[in-house]
């Protein structure tokens, strides 16, 4: 089995599947993360850390912020540049960001904080955030109370993020204050190819031996075939219920 570090840096090998298979983030959740630093007459300066292919980046842009994207994988950033034109990109991590001190109003991480070293990352976030800035952490997680979702997880294994959420959520550290939490529920209607891409983009599957990866994808395809419904235009789909779990903490004010 691949190490945690190898899994955390595996996504570039499946960048196109990640972009196709992973869901977008609800706009209202991103607005909630940014609300504490909104002010009249000035665009927010935001860094999307662990930006991947730009799923969260694009929603931040739609929210009217000036964004830079940071990710450890150049292949993921190359895909992001194809999907979020004009957004500056930098190779880096939450523990080491190529940004000046006190340079951004908000740092947002989508599907990413579970990979970091929390005390080190929190200290680095404190360096980069201005006083009173926001650290926002957000995950799209499938609703395991749904029979199809629980069957899917049984095939492809729970992710590090899903285990962390089930265990009580993320931990941060100084100088970031206590985290507030909000949850949004919604449903994603998805076709067979996109479902398989979603599964293929998961770190456990990317780093699995070829025969194990093929077995997982075959079983997921069979699960889809047994549960799909036909839409009015003849497409075969399944409905995936999701929870978007968002957490925000405020950097302490400098005295």
GIPE-V462816 format. One record per residue. N is the residue number from 0. RES is the residue in three letters. PSI is psi in whole degrees, -180 to 180 (999 if undefined). OMEGA is omega in whole degrees, 0 to 359 (999 if undefined). NEAR is the number of other ideal C-beta (glycine too) atoms within 8 Angstrom. Layout:
# GIPE-V462816
[[N/RES/PSI/OMEGA/NEAR] [N/RES/PSI/OMEGA/NEAR]]
This chain:
# GIPE-V462816
[[0/UNK/141/181/3] [1/UNK/152/177/7] [2/UNK/165/179/6] [3/UNK/-41/180/7] [4/UNK/-41/178/6] [5/UNK/-40/179/9] [6/UNK/-39/183/13] [7/UNK/-24/183/9] [8/UNK/19/185/9] [9/UNK/-12/195/12] [10/UNK/-26/180/13] [11/UNK/-28/179/10] [12/UNK/-16/181/7] [13/UNK/37/186/11] [14/UNK/-43/182/14] [15/UNK/-38/177/8] [16/UNK/-38/178/11] [17/UNK/-47/181/15] [18/UNK/-40/181/12] [19/UNK/-40/191/11] [20/UNK/-27/184/13] [21/UNK/144/180/12] [22/UNK/159/172/7] [23/UNK/172/180/6] [24/UNK/138/178/13] [25/UNK/133/180/9] [26/UNK/-40/183/9] [27/UNK/-30/178/7] [28/UNK/-41/178/13] [29/UNK/-40/177/16] [30/UNK/-39/179/9] [31/UNK/-41/178/10] [32/UNK/-37/185/13] [33/UNK/-12/188/17] [34/UNK/-39/183/7] [35/UNK/-18/182/8] [36/UNK/11/175/11] [37/UNK/139/174/6] [38/UNK/154/182/5] [39/UNK/137/169/3] [40/UNK/8/180/3] [41/UNK/130/176/5] [42/UNK/142/177/6] [43/UNK/145/171/12] [44/UNK/117/187/10] [45/UNK/140/170/15] [46/UNK/129/173/15] [47/UNK/112/188/16] [48/UNK/131/191/14] [49/UNK/42/193/15] [50/UNK/-21/179/16] [51/UNK/-131/182/15] [52/UNK/4/175/12] [53/UNK/17/179/15] [54/UNK/-51/179/13] [55/UNK/-36/181/14] [56/UNK/-47/184/14] [57/UNK/-37/178/11] [58/UNK/-36/177/12] [59/UNK/-42/177/14] [60/UNK/-45/179/11] [61/UNK/-28/178/7] [62/UNK/-1/173/10] [63/UNK/16/182/6] [64/UNK/156/169/12] [65/UNK/124/191/7] [66/UNK/143/163/12] [67/UNK/148/183/13] [68/UNK/134/182/16] [69/UNK/134/177/16] [70/UNK/149/179/14] [71/UNK/-12/188/8] [72/UNK/113/179/11] [73/UNK/-31/180/7] [74/UNK/-38/176/9] [75/UNK/-42/180/15] [76/UNK/-33/177/13] [77/UNK/-42/177/9] [78/UNK/-39/178/14] [79/UNK/-43/181/17] [80/UNK/-29/176/10] [81/UNK/-25/187/5] [82/UNK/-15/180/10] [83/UNK/77/186/12] [84/UNK/136/175/5] [85/UNK/-2/179/3] [86/UNK/122/177/13] [87/UNK/140/181/5] [88/UNK/146/181/12] [89/UNK/141/173/10] [90/UNK/129/180/10] [91/UNK/180/180/11] [92/UNK/171/177/11] [93/UNK/-27/179/13] [94/UNK/-18/181/8] [95/UNK/97/183/6] [96/UNK/136/179/12] [97/UNK/58/182/7] [98/UNK/150/178/11] [99/UNK/164/175/5] [100/UNK/142/173/5] [101/UNK/42/188/8] [102/UNK/-10/182/8] [103/UNK/154/177/13] [104/UNK/-29/183/10] [105/UNK/144/170/17] [106/UNK/123/178/15] [107/UNK/139/177/16] [108/UNK/119/178/15] [109/UNK/123/180/13] [110/UNK/41/190/11] [111/UNK/-33/189/12] [112/UNK/-26/180/11] [113/UNK/-11/178/10] [114/UNK/-9/191/8] [115/UNK/168/169/12] [116/UNK/102/193/6] [117/UNK/-48/181/11] [118/UNK/-41/181/7] [119/UNK/-44/180/9] [120/UNK/-40/179/14] [121/UNK/-40/178/14] [122/UNK/-41/179/11] [123/UNK/-38/175/12] [124/UNK/-40/177/14] [125/UNK/-33/177/12] [126/UNK/-43/188/8] [127/UNK/-32/180/14] [128/UNK/145/169/15] [129/UNK/164/175/9] [130/UNK/132/181/9] [131/UNK/4/179/8] [132/UNK/169/186/13] [133/UNK/134/163/15] [134/UNK/118/181/16] [135/UNK/128/181/14] [136/UNK/133/186/13] [137/UNK/141/178/17] [138/UNK/139/164/12] [139/UNK/119/179/11] [140/UNK/140/180/11] [141/UNK/150/182/13] [142/UNK/107/185/10] [143/UNK/-7/176/8] [144/UNK/-13/178/6] [145/UNK/135/185/10] [146/UNK/-42/179/5] [147/UNK/-42/180/10] [148/UNK/-45/180/13] [149/UNK/-36/175/10] [150/UNK/-39/178/9] [151/UNK/-47/181/12] [152/UNK/-37/178/12] [153/UNK/-32/180/5] [154/UNK/-45/191/10] [155/UNK/0/178/10] [156/UNK/148/176/6] [157/UNK/147/180/6] [158/UNK/169/175/9] [159/UNK/-38/180/10] [160/UNK/-44/181/10] [161/UNK/-39/178/12] [162/UNK/-42/180/9] [163/UNK/-45/179/10] [164/UNK/-44/180/10] [165/UNK/-28/181/7] [166/UNK/6/175/6] [167/UNK/-5/175/3] [168/UNK/-179/186/10] [169/UNK/155/173/10] [170/UNK/136/176/5] [171/UNK/-137/182/11] [172/UNK/179/181/8] [173/UNK/144/3/7] [174/UNK/25/179/8] [175/UNK/133/182/14] [176/UNK/-176/180/8] [177/UNK/148/183/4] [178/UNK/134/166/12] [179/UNK/154/182/7] [180/UNK/141/170/8] [181/UNK/150/180/7] [182/UNK/136/174/8] [183/UNK/139/177/10] [184/UNK/141/183/8] [185/UNK/172/182/8] [186/UNK/136/177/7] [187/UNK/124/175/8] [188/UNK/125/192/8] [189/UNK/142/177/10] [190/UNK/175/185/8] [191/UNK/-49/183/10] [192/UNK/-44/181/7] [193/UNK/-37/177/10] [194/UNK/-45/179/14] [195/UNK/-37/176/13] [196/UNK/-41/178/13] [197/UNK/-46/179/13] [198/UNK/-43/182/14] [199/UNK/-19/182/13] [200/UNK/-1/181/14] [201/UNK/142/187/10] [202/UNK/-38/180/12] [203/UNK/-41/183/10] [204/UNK/-41/179/13] [205/UNK/-43/186/14] [206/UNK/-1/179/10] [207/UNK/154/172/9] [208/UNK/153/186/5] [209/UNK/-41/182/6] [210/UNK/-36/177/6] [211/UNK/-41/178/8] [212/UNK/-44/179/12] [213/UNK/-39/179/8] [214/UNK/-44/180/8] [215/UNK/-48/183/13] [216/UNK/-36/177/12] [217/UNK/-44/181/8] [218/UNK/-37/176/9] [219/UNK/-41/176/14] [220/UNK/-41/178/10] [221/UNK/-39/177/8] [222/UNK/-44/177/12] [223/UNK/-47/184/13] [224/UNK/-31/180/8] [225/UNK/-11/185/6] [226/UNK/-7/188/8] [227/UNK/159/174/10] [228/UNK/160/181/8] [229/UNK/131/176/6] [230/UNK/173/181/9] [231/UNK/-28/180/3] [232/UNK/13/173/4] [233/UNK/8/179/5] [234/UNK/144/175/7] [235/UNK/127/184/9] [236/UNK/164/165/10] [237/UNK/159/179/11] [238/UNK/121/180/9] [239/UNK/113/176/13] [240/UNK/135/182/12] [241/UNK/156/164/13] [242/UNK/129/170/11] [243/UNK/116/181/15] [244/UNK/119/184/11] [245/UNK/141/181/15] [246/UNK/139/176/12] [247/UNK/141/177/13] [248/UNK/151/184/12] [249/UNK/132/174/11] [250/UNK/136/180/16] [251/UNK/148/179/10] [252/UNK/132/176/6] [253/UNK/138/180/4] [254/UNK/999/999/2]]
